[in-house]
Amino acid sequence: MESRHRLATTVDRIALSRYRLTRRRSIQAGRDGDAAADHVPSEPQEADTTAARSRGAGLVLIADDTFDTRELYDMYLTQCGFAVLTVTDGEAAVQTALESRPDVIVLDFSMPSVDGIAATKRIKEHALTRHIPVIFFTAFPHQAAQRGALEAGAAVFLTKPCLPKDLEATIRRLLNRRAGKS
């Protein structure tokens, strides 16, 4: 357990260092760091899905328009043995889910083009993806947001900030439930 805590702390430090470096480079280039870092193309980041699935860890799709959030959870979950795909908006999440069929999807509430609730509804309406558990992940802990996410088909509602180990535990719990393990 202590090694997982050290890993989480290390991942947090790496994410912060990457953010600072990205921000510094953006400021030097005359751009706002957050805008430059957060608005990258929505092409999914590559992941070694076959290896992760063969180890039993699975493929996780993370859709969040905030660069730091994507990077933090991507790094942590990758260290835990998962293959991770990341996208920046709900439209890309739906398309990537249809193409890659991840084992779990983590969706932010507020994203450009298509928000998390609309993306969840579209994912749950499609026969190829309706079985995939969706974790709704947001900084808006309002009851209306939670109700909307669960009504759209989300399996779990998590509030940011969330420790990476808590997200990992939630993902593993959903994967075990899906596999028939308790």
N, C-alpha and C positions, 0 to 999 in steps of 0.2 A: 504494500500500500504506500509506503514511504517513497518508493521509487516512482510510482505514478504521480505523487504530489510533486516530486522534484521535476519530473517531466513536464507537468502542467506549468510549473513556475518557469522552467526553461523556455517552453513554448510562448508563454506570455512575454518574456524578455525578448525573444526573437521577433515576435510580432511588433512589439514596441520599437525595437531597433529598425526593423524594416520600414515601419511607418515614418519614423524620424528621417531615415535616409531618403525615402520617397518624397517626403515633404520638403526636405532641404534641396533636393534636386529640382523639384517643381518650382520652388521659390527662386532658385538661381536662374531657372529658365523663364521666369517672369509669369508663371501661372500659379493659381491657387492650388496648393497641394492636395486638398481633399477632393476638389473637382477633378483634377488630373488623375488621381489614384482611383476614384470611385466610378468614373465613367469610361471604363474600358469596354471593348466590344464584348458582346454576350456569347461568344463562341465558348463551348464548354472546354474546360481544362482537361487535358488527357489524363487517364489513370490506367494503371495495370489491373484491369477488372478480372481477368482470368486468374491471375495469381491470388488476388484477394479472395475471390470466391472459392478457389480450391483450398484455401486455408480456413474457410468457414467464416471469415470476417464479413465479407459482403461489400457491395457497392453502394455508396452513399452519394446522393445528389444534394448539393447545398445551393440554394438560390437566395442571394442576399445582395443588395446594391451597395453595401459598405465593404470596401476593400479589406479593412482590418479584420472584420468579422469572418469573411471568407477565408482569409489567410490563416487566422488563428485556429479555426476549427479544422481546416484542411490539414494543416501541419500536425495537429494533435491526433486526429483520427487516422492519418497516414501512419504515424508512429505506433498507433494501436493495431495496425494491420489491415485497416480498411483501405479500399480503393475509393478515391473521392473525385467527383466531378463538381466543378463550380461554375455557376452562371450568375449574371447580374440582374436578371429580370424575370418576371413571371412567364412571359411568352417563351423565352429560351428554356425555362424550366419545363414547360409542357412539351416542347419539341424534343428536348434531351431525354425526358422521361419516356416518350414514345420510341425514340431511337435506341436508347441504352438500357431501358427497363431496369432501373436501379432497385436495390432491395429495400431501401428507405429513402424518403425525400424529406429534406429540411427546408421549409419555406419561411421567408420573412413576410411580415404583413404588408409593409409599405415599400413597393418597388415600382420602377418605371414601367410603362406600357401596360402590364397586367399585374394587379396586386395579388397578394398571397391567397386571398379567399377565392377570387375568380380563377386563379391557376389551380387551386385545389378542386374546385367544382369541375373544371375541364379534365383534370387528371382522373377524377372519380367517374366521370361520364364515359370514358373510353374503355372498351373491353380489355385492351392490352395493359392498362395501367390501374384499373380500379382496385386491384388487390394489393397495391403497394401502399404500405403505411406512410402517412404524412405526419411529420412533426411540425407543428406551427410554432414559429419562433419569433417573438416580437418584444419590442420595448414598450408596447401599449398593453398594460395588464388590465385593461378595462373589461368588465363582464360582457359588454356588447361584442367586443373583439373576440373574446373566448367563445361566446355562444355562436357567433358567425363562423368561426373556424371549425368548431365541432359539428355544426349543422352542415357545413360544406363537405365534411368527410374526414377531417383531421382526426388522427388517433390520439394525439397528445398535444397539449398546449403548454409551451415553456416560455417563461419570461426572461428577457435579457436584462441585465447581464446574467449569464449562466456559465458556471464552471465547465470547462471542457470535459472533465471527468463525469459530470452529471449528464451532459449530452450523450457521451459514450454509453453510460449505463442505460439511458433511455433507449438508445438505438439497439443495444444488445437485448434488452427486455423485449422490444418489439420483434426482433429477429427470432428470439427463442419462442415467443408466443406463436409466431407464424410457422415455425418448424415443429410446433407441438410440444415443446419443452417448457417447463415452468420455471 
